[in-house]
Amino acid sequence: MSDLFLQVTVSGLLIGGVYALLSIGLTMIFGVVRIINFAHGELMMLAMYLTFWLHTAHGVDPYLSLLVVAPAMFAIGVAIQRLVVQPILEAPALMKVFATVGLYIALQNLALMLFTADFRTIQTPYASASFRIGAISVSEPRLYAFLCAIVMIVALWAFLKFTLVGKALRAVAENRTVSALMGIRVSRLYLLAFGVGSAITGVAGTLLLPFSYVFPTIGSIYTLVAFVVVVLGGMGNMLGAFFGGLFIGLVESFSGTYVSPAIKEAAYFVIFILVLLVRPQGLFGMGKGSEEIGLK
Amino acid sequence: MKRSTMALVTMALVISALFAVPAAEAGQAPIRIGALYPITGSLALLGEESWRGAEVARQFRNQKGGVAGRQVEFLRADVPDVNAAKSEAERLISREGMKVLIGTYSSSLSLGASEVAARAGVTYFELGGISDQITERGYKTIFRTCPRAQLFSKSQMAFSRDWIAGQIKKKPAELRVSLIHEDSAYGSSIARNLEAEAKAAGVPLTSVIPYDSKAIDLSSVILRLKNDKPDVVVGVSYANDAILIGRQAKELGLDIQAFIGTGGGHSLSGFAEALGPASDGVFNVDFTQFEVNTKFTPGLPEFVEAYKKAFNGPPRSGHSLANFMGATVLFDILEKTQGDQDSSKFRSAAMAYEAKPGTTATGWGVKFTESGQNALAETFLTQWQNKKLLTVWPDGPSVAKPSLIKPFSK
């Protein structure tokens, strides 16, 4: 076990934590509302710009700005669900795809218009702070993002498992029609699911900004990663999204270091295709049939 | 309504045409030159910056009485992409009758536009595109005043061999040099040059690491470098990836003696702003920058003054300066032909034109080779010291001594 090997593992897990965090939001929307949200990365982009603006114009620390970003993103998510998704819930799958793709294009171009194509970074004392354990260095902001991902998954899991609203959400995810017959107000729960999913995604964006950057088209990169993670982990499966994220992080880190950084994206897409061929329901999929969630 | 508008437009066109013809014959008509720059789109920032340099040169010349007693006019065309570059060059030549075109900031735009110009026998005077190919296609009417890409690699290797090796007490052949480059056309073409130049300089490359400039995590690049243990890292990056690499190098404790950038992301002020003190010590090869020995670059302070007055702020990069220098050379050559823009007369005047190094605003000399490349164009080495990009090598244009500061360590 060389130092390099350990360092590659740590770096891979840390970035994997960020991918996991990003994918949990998508999974939430996917699992409950059963819509493929192609504008997922754009939600994160909006949150990053919000964080950027709070920091540069008002001097708000990015971690503190979570208190503003999360509710704001919740509101944006609810609005998207109400105005864009709800009217076409019963429409054919293709129409839903067009709607969210349209949303993604609209948001991206709006951002290009409002914020210009420049890359924005924020300056914090801890932007590239790190500490060492032996020969291994651990980046602080990445560690925060990683820990935050774990806390969120646990909280979300507890919410779904133990609260009444959480149980209702799970019921809706399982069967929309029967839930409605049982007296659950399905459309309200959809609003909640989209809102929570967006808020989590927003948190991911905020946590990323201290060690990354934002530009209007950054969303599409993250959307792609999130989709790979979610499909890999089993659609709608939160634990799957978490381990899927870590796995993609490790694949990226190892192939980048031991083969070439230029092929790291190619590497995880190859694995992605292999998984789809061998185990189409994903590593943690709920079994036969669930892989079609969102396209019915 | 529509018809009457059409009629009005047609009348206006006819009238302007009637007036244009006698004016051109009068002899005192302005000298008109086509200027192709990307003013919108993704290349707009530095494209417009480049145009500003040429524009300041034009205003200077007109204040001093113009070229051969005639004022100079630019017909500016916006060329955001290669198709626009070709069609606008076509339009300026066939519809506007331009005999001389300038441009273009981006190499790919230049390749497209100059091809059209050269085939029509029109002079294309490139002031800012660096791709080697531009002057290597056998055309007689293409000239370039700025340095070509190969020179960037050459001076990086020369600096590593002549200065860094001595500083860290190693023989050049023992020096470990790694190259990291973004893997689009820009980075890859410079990488090929650097491999050739490294061989020629007797400093073999330890490793070549390509990466995707849009990646959101580049720790694998840094980890590979840690594994390869180079003394010197040469980087070819755009803006964002340059910053990301700097940050992750610091996070992961990359231990190298020197880092040399290749223009691009490493010479933008945003690089030092984002990295703070960690940018200290990073070297960079580029066009002439503003922190330079002005004895070697006569006309530079005046340029900066005029620029500030015209555009309400200091120049944003060395691109405007390079274009200012090039446009000035163009006007000097036209002075020699008495304002005649005929391409064969222009070529003989250009081939006879000479300026010594240290006599222009960029410090470059001028002597065109048969292929139209300015053989005396140079790149200078700069270094970030306290958030300032100081020219440090070679001695002529430098304002400070290069100093061996471990990059990304503070």
Contacts between the chains, C-beta under 8 A, distances in Angstrom:
chain1	res1	chain2	res2	distance
A	4	B	223	6.5
A	4	B	226	6.9
A	4	B	227	5.5
A	7	B	223	6.1
A	7	B	226	7.7
A	7	B	252	7.3
A	8	B	220	7.6
A	8	B	223	5.8
A	11	B	217	7.9
A	11	B	219	4.3
A	11	B	220	7.6
A	11	B	223	6.7
A	11	B	252	7.5
A	15	B	217	4.6
A	15	B	219	7.1
A	117	B	42	6.1
A	119	B	239	5.7
A	119	B	240	4.2
A	119	B	243	7.7
A	119	B	270	7.8
A	121	B	243	6.3
A	121	B	274	4.7
A	123	B	273	7.5
A	123	B	274	7.1
A	123	B	276	7.0
A	127	B	247	6.4
A	128	B	247	4.4
A	128	B	248	7.6
A	128	B	250	4.3
A	128	B	251	5.0
A	128	B	278	6.8
A	129	B	251	7.8
A	130	B	250	7.7
A	130	B	251	4.5
A	130	B	252	7.3
A	130	B	253	7.5
A	132	B	253	7.4
A	137	B	251	6.4
A	137	B	252	5.3
A	137	B	253	5.3
A	139	B	248	7.9
A	139	B	251	4.4
A	139	B	252	7.9
A	208	B	216	7.9
A	211	B	247	6.6
A	211	B	251	7.9
A	212	B	216	5.9
A	212	B	244	7.5
A	213	B	240	5.4
A	213	B	243	6.9
A	213	B	244	7.3
A	215	B	240	7.2
A	218	B	216	7.8
A	221	B	214	6.1
A	221	B	216	6.2
A	222	B	216	7.4
A	252	B	217	6.9
A	252	B	220	7.1
A	253	B	219	6.7
A	253	B	220	5.8
A	253	B	223	7.8
A	255	B	220	7.8
A	256	B	219	7.7
A	256	B	220	2.6
A	256	B	221	7.3
A	256	B	223	7.8
A	256	B	224	7.7
A	257	B	220	4.4
A	257	B	223	4.5
A	257	B	224	5.6
A	257	B	227	7.4
A	260	B	209	7.1
A	260	B	210	6.6
A	261	B	209	6.1
A	261	B	210	6.9
A	261	B	211	3.9
A	261	B	212	7.4
A	261	B	215	7.3
A	261	B	218	6.8
A	261	B	220	4.8
A	261	B	221	4.8
A	261	B	224	7.0
A	262	B	183	5.0
A	262	B	210	4.2
A	262	B	211	5.7
A	262	B	212	6.2
A	264	B	212	8.0
A	264	B	215	7.5
A	264	B	220	6.3
A	265	B	212	6.6
A	265	B	215	7.7
